[in-house]
């Protein structure tokens, strides 16, 4: 009951949505940078 209310509240609350979007964007940026480093290191190894 409480968890269902929490989920619906999170969907309605624009602040939570905004924070979620920011976290997703941040995570994608970090992954992009990290994958760039991995490619660079792999090329240096060759």
C-alpha positions in Angstrom: 0.0 0.0 0.0 2.7 2.5 1.1 5.0 1.5 -1.8 2.3 1.9 -4.3 1.5 5.4 -3.0 5.3 6.2 -3.1 5.5 5.2 -6.7 2.4 7.3 -7.8 3.8 10.2 -5.8 7.2 9.9 -7.5 5.5 9.9 -10.9 3.5 13.0 -10.1 6.3 14.9 -8.4 8.1 17.0 -11.1 11.1 17.5 -8.8 11.7 13.7 -8.6 11.4 13.4 -12.4 13.9 16.3 -12.8 16.4 14.7 -10.4 15.9 11.3 -12.1 16.6 13.0 -15.5 19.7 14.7 -14.2 21.0 11.4 -12.7 20.4 9.6 -16.1 22.2 12.4 -18.0 25.1 12.3 -15.5 25.4 8.5 -15.8 25.4 8.7 -19.6 28.1 11.3 -19.5 30.3 9.3 -17.1 29.8 6.1 -19.2 30.7 8.0 -22.4 33.9 9.4 -20.8 34.8 6.0 -19.3 34.3 4.2 -22.6 36.5 6.9 -24.3 39.2 6.2 -21.8 39.0 2.5 -22.3 39.3 2.9 -26.1 42.2 5.2 -25.7 44.0 2.8 -23.3 43.3 -0.1 -25.7 44.8 1.9 -28.6 47.9 2.7 -26.5 48.3 -0.9 -25.7 48.4 -1.8 -29.4 
